[in-house]
Amino acid sequence: MLNRNNNLLGVGIIAILLTTIYTAILTSLLMKTKERVDFIYYKERTNKDA
């Protein structure tokens, strides 16, 4: 029984680590996209005003 609990704990820790890494990657991609969209939006907006 103790060995099974250790295996479950290991799987749980790996799952949490993978989820954290995946979330960090998605967040960085989202921020890059947001920066690109903001840049295009402000670029178009300043060109309209000129």
MOPAC internal coordinates of N, CA, C and O (Angstrom, degrees):
PM7 1SCF
backbone

  N    0.0000 0     0.00 0     0.00 0    0    0    0
  C    1.4668 1     0.00 0     0.00 0    1    0    0
  C    1.5284 1   110.99 1     0.00 0    2    1    0
  O    1.2310 1   120.76 1   142.41 1    3    2    1
  N    1.3281 1   116.15 1   -37.59 1    3    2    1
  C    1.4648 1   119.77 1  -179.03 1    5    3    2
  C    1.5265 1   110.83 1   -64.89 1    6    5    3
  O    1.2310 1   120.47 1   140.50 1    7    6    5
  N    1.3203 1   116.70 1   -39.50 1    7    6    5
  C    1.4582 1   121.09 1   179.45 1    9    7    6
  C    1.5245 1   110.75 1   -63.82 1   10    9    7
  O    1.2310 1   120.32 1   140.70 1   11   10    9
  N    1.3126 1   117.00 1   -39.30 1   11   10    9
  C    1.4683 1   121.12 1   179.27 1   13   11   10
  C    1.5279 1   110.43 1   -65.33 1   14   13   11
  O    1.2310 1   120.32 1   139.78 1   15   14   13
  N    1.3333 1   117.00 1   -40.22 1   15   14   13
  C    1.4610 1   120.34 1   178.15 1   17   15   14
  C    1.5226 1   110.97 1   -64.91 1   18   17   15
  O    1.2310 1   120.42 1   141.85 1   19   18   17
  N    1.3359 1   116.80 1   -38.15 1   19   18   17
  C    1.4643 1   119.79 1   177.70 1   21   19   18
  C    1.5229 1   110.98 1   -64.93 1   22   21   19
  O    1.2310 1   120.71 1   139.68 1   23   22   21
  N    1.3330 1   116.25 1   -40.32 1   23   22   21
  C    1.4675 1   119.34 1   178.09 1   25   23   22
  C    1.5291 1   110.78 1   -63.98 1   26   25   23
  O    1.2310 1   120.26 1   137.58 1   27   26   25
  N    1.3195 1   117.10 1   -42.42 1   27   26   25
  C    1.4658 1   120.23 1   178.41 1   29   27   26
  C    1.5170 1   111.21 1   -63.42 1   30   29   27
  O    1.2310 1   120.77 1   139.41 1   31   30   29
  N    1.3201 1   116.12 1   -40.59 1   31   30   29
  C    1.4626 1   120.04 1   178.84 1   33   31   30
  C    1.5252 1   110.31 1   -63.24 1   34   33   31
  O    1.2310 1   120.76 1   136.65 1   35   34   33
  N    1.3320 1   116.15 1   -43.35 1   35   34   33
  C    1.4676 1   120.20 1   178.55 1   37   35   34
  C    1.5123 1   111.84 1   -62.10 1   38   37   35
  O    1.2310 1   120.46 1   135.38 1   39   38   37
  N    1.3167 1   116.73 1   -44.62 1   39   38   37
  C    1.4646 1   120.58 1   178.85 1   41   39   38
  C    1.5316 1   109.99 1   -63.76 1   42   41   39
  O    1.2310 1   120.30 1   140.02 1   43   42   41
  N    1.3183 1   117.03 1   -39.98 1   43   42   41
  C    1.4669 1   120.74 1   178.45 1   45   43   42
  C    1.5142 1   112.45 1   -62.31 1   46   45   43
  O    1.2310 1   120.77 1   135.85 1   47   46   45
  N    1.3300 1   116.14 1   -44.15 1   47   46   45
  C    1.4718 1   120.30 1   179.88 1   49   47   46
  C    1.5264 1   110.52 1   -65.31 1   50   49   47
  O    1.2310 1   120.28 1   136.73 1   51   50   49
  N    1.3317 1   117.08 1   -43.27 1   51   50   49
  C    1.4718 1   120.37 1   178.37 1   53   51   50
  C    1.5269 1   110.35 1   -62.47 1   54   53   51
  O    1.2310 1   120.40 1   139.21 1   55   54   53
  N    1.3349 1   116.84 1   -40.79 1   55   54   53
  C    1.4690 1   119.96 1   179.73 1   57   55   54
  C    1.5253 1   111.10 1   -63.39 1   58   57   55
  O    1.2310 1   120.48 1   138.03 1   59   58   57
  N    1.3355 1   116.69 1   -41.97 1   59   58   57
  C    1.4664 1   119.90 1   178.69 1   61   59   58
  C    1.5293 1   110.74 1   -65.18 1   62   61   59
  O    1.2310 1   120.06 1   138.07 1   63   62   61
  N    1.3245 1   117.50 1   -41.93 1   63   62   61
  C    1.4685 1   120.36 1   178.70 1   65   63   62
  C    1.5295 1   111.55 1   -63.28 1   66   65   63
  O    1.2310 1   120.55 1   134.34 1   67   66   65
  N    1.3339 1   116.55 1   -45.66 1   67   66   65
  C    1.4668 1   119.27 1   179.60 1   69   67   66
  C    1.5297 1   111.57 1   -63.47 1   70   69   67
  O    1.2310 1   120.62 1   140.75 1   71   70   69
  N    1.3196 1   116.43 1   -39.25 1   71   70   69
  C    1.4633 1   120.18 1   178.28 1   73   71   70
  C    1.5262 1   110.85 1   -64.12 1   74   73   71
  O    1.2310 1   120.80 1   138.69 1   75   74   73
  N    1.3292 1   116.07 1   -41.31 1   75   74   73
  C    1.4671 1   120.37 1   178.99 1   77   75   74
  C    1.5261 1   110.89 1   -63.50 1   78   77   75
  O    1.2310 1   120.52 1   134.99 1   79   78   77
  N    1.3262 1   116.62 1   -45.01 1   79   78   77
  C    1.4683 1   120.43 1   179.88 1   81   79   78
  C    1.5281 1   110.32 1   -64.10 1   82   81   79
  O    1.2310 1   120.51 1   135.84 1   83   82   81
  N    1.3335 1   116.63 1   -44.16 1   83   82   81
  C    1.4642 1   120.97 1  -179.99 1   85   83   82
  C    1.5291 1   110.99 1   -61.74 1   86   85   83
  O    1.2310 1   120.61 1   137.85 1   87   86   85
  N    1.3307 1   116.43 1   -42.15 1   87   86   85
  C    1.4631 1   120.49 1   178.68 1   89   87   86
  C    1.5251 1   110.78 1   -64.29 1   90   89   87
  O    1.2310 1   120.07 1   139.60 1   91   90   89
  N    1.3265 1   117.46 1   -40.40 1   91   90   89
  C    1.4647 1   120.75 1   178.77 1   93   91   90
  C    1.5259 1   110.96 1   -63.38 1   94   93   91
  O    1.2310 1   120.29 1   139.33 1   95   94   93
  N    1.3204 1   117.06 1   -40.67 1   95   94   93
  C    1.4719 1   120.36 1   179.05 1   97   95   94
  C    1.5241 1   110.33 1   -65.61 1   98   97   95
  O    1.2310 1   120.44 1   134.47 1   99   98   97
  N    1.3406 1   116.76 1   -45.53 1   99   98   97
  C    1.4670 1   119.39 1   179.25 1  101   99   98
  C    1.5229 1   111.76 1   -62.83 1  102  101   99
  O    1.2310 1   120.50 1   141.15 1  103  102  101
  N    1.3319 1   116.65 1   -38.85 1  103  102  101
  C    1.4663 1   120.32 1   179.17 1  105  103  102
  C    1.5142 1   111.11 1   -64.14 1  106  105  103
  O    1.2310 1   120.04 1   136.30 1  107  106  105
  N    1.3299 1   117.54 1   -43.70 1  107  106  105
  C    1.4606 1   119.78 1   179.95 1  109  107  106
  C    1.5276 1   111.17 1   -64.88 1  110  109  107
  O    1.2310 1   120.41 1   140.45 1  111  110  109
  N    1.3423 1   116.82 1   -39.55 1  111  110  109
  C    1.4685 1   119.34 1   177.34 1  113  111  110
  C    1.5200 1   111.11 1   -64.68 1  114  113  111
  O    1.2310 1   120.47 1   139.15 1  115  114  113
  N    1.3191 1   116.71 1   -40.85 1  115  114  113
  C    1.4603 1   120.59 1   179.33 1  117  115  114
  C    1.5273 1   111.03 1   -63.55 1  118  117  115
  O    1.2310 1   120.26 1   138.64 1  119  118  117
  N    1.3237 1   117.10 1   -41.36 1  119  118  117
  C    1.4623 1   119.93 1   179.96 1  121  119  118
  C    1.5272 1   111.08 1   -66.91 1  122  121  119
  O    1.2310 1   120.15 1   141.93 1  123  122  121
  N    1.3369 1   117.31 1   -38.07 1  123  122  121
  C    1.4691 1   119.55 1   176.80 1  125  123  122
  C    1.5185 1   110.50 1   -62.89 1  126  125  123
  O    1.2310 1   120.59 1   137.04 1  127  126  125
  N    1.3206 1   116.48 1   -42.96 1  127  126  125
  C    1.4645 1   120.59 1   178.85 1  129  127  126
  C    1.5154 1   110.22 1   -63.95 1  130  129  127
  O    1.2310 1   120.12 1   137.96 1  131  130  129
  N    1.3348 1   117.38 1   -42.04 1  131  130  129
  C    1.4591 1   121.06 1   179.85 1  133  131  130
  C    1.5209 1   110.56 1   -62.71 1  134  133  131
  O    1.2310 1   120.07 1   137.35 1  135  134  133
  N    1.3289 1   117.47 1   -42.65 1  135  134  133
  C    1.4610 1   120.14 1   178.62 1  137  135  134
  C    1.5181 1   110.83 1   -62.59 1  138  137  135
  O    1.2310 1   120.35 1   139.40 1  139  138  137
  N    1.3327 1   116.93 1   -40.60 1  139  138  137
  C    1.4583 1   120.44 1   179.61 1  141  139  138
  C    1.5220 1   110.85 1   -64.79 1  142  141  139
  O    1.2310 1   120.63 1   135.95 1  143  142  141
  N    1.3351 1   116.40 1   -44.05 1  143  142  141
  C    1.4637 1   120.70 1  -179.71 1  145  143  142
  C    1.5295 1   109.95 1   -65.14 1  146  145  143
  O    1.2310 1   120.39 1   136.21 1  147  146  145
  N    1.3297 1   116.87 1   -43.79 1  147  146  145
  C    1.4716 1   119.78 1   177.72 1  149  147  146
  C    1.5247 1   110.85 1   -59.87 1  150  149  147
  O    1.2310 1   120.17 1   137.20 1  151  150  149
  N    1.3273 1   117.28 1   -42.80 1  151  150  149
  C    1.4596 1   121.04 1  -179.53 1  153  151  150
  C    1.5267 1   110.98 1   -61.79 1  154  153  151
  O    1.2310 1   120.65 1   133.37 1  155  154  153
  N    1.3396 1   116.36 1   -46.63 1  155  154  153
  C    1.4688 1   120.30 1  -179.98 1  157  155  154
  C    1.5252 1   110.18 1   -64.13 1  158  157  155
  O    1.2310 1   120.53 1   137.51 1  159  158  157
  N    1.3446 1   116.59 1   -42.49 1  159  158  157
  C    1.4588 1   120.54 1  -178.69 1  161  159  158
  C    1.5255 1   110.86 1   -61.66 1  162  161  159
  O    1.2310 1   120.15 1   130.88 1  163  162  161
  N    1.3306 1   117.31 1   -49.12 1  163  162  161
  C    1.4627 1   120.02 1  -177.66 1  165  163  162
  C    1.5249 1   111.44 1   -70.04 1  166  165  163
  O    1.2310 1   120.32 1   147.54 1  167  166  165
  N    1.3317 1   116.99 1   -32.46 1  167  166  165
  C    1.4584 1   120.57 1   177.89 1  169  167  166
  C    1.5275 1   109.94 1   -64.38 1  170  169  167
  O    1.2310 1   120.69 1   134.04 1  171  170  169
  N    1.3352 1   116.29 1   -45.96 1  171  170  169
  C    1.4656 1   119.59 1   178.71 1  173  171  170
  C    1.5237 1   110.87 1   -66.46 1  174  173  171
  O    1.2310 1   120.55 1   141.75 1  175  174  173
  N    1.3098 1   116.55 1   -38.25 1  175  174  173
  C    1.4548 1   119.97 1  -178.27 1  177  175  174
  C    1.5271 1   111.47 1   -66.17 1  178  177  175
  O    1.2310 1   120.29 1   137.99 1  179  178  177
  N    1.3327 1   117.05 1   -42.01 1  179  178  177
  C    1.4599 1   119.41 1   179.47 1  181  179  178
  C    1.5290 1   111.24 1   -70.91 1  182  181  179
  O    1.2310 1   119.96 1   149.56 1  183  182  181
  N    1.3352 1   117.69 1   -30.44 1  183  182  181
  C    1.4698 1   118.94 1   177.70 1  185  183  182
  C    1.5122 1   111.56 1   -71.64 1  186  185  183
  O    1.2310 1   119.59 1   148.37 1  187  186  185
  N    1.3381 1   118.38 1   -31.63 1  187  186  185
  C    1.4637 1   120.85 1   177.09 1  189  187  186
  C    1.5207 1   111.18 1   -67.81 1  190  189  187
  O    1.2310 1   120.69 1   141.18 1  191  190  189
  N    1.3341 1   116.29 1   -38.82 1  191  190  189
  C    1.4656 1   119.99 1  -177.58 1  193  191  190
  C    1.5118 1   111.66 1   -70.29 1  194  193  191
  O    1.2310 1   119.85 1   151.77 1  195  194  193
  N    1.3188 1   117.89 1   -28.23 1  195  194  193
  C    1.4660 1   120.91 1  -174.95 1  197  195  194
  C    1.5104 1   111.98 1   -76.19 1  198  197  195
  O    1.2310 1   120.10 1   180.00 1  199  198  197

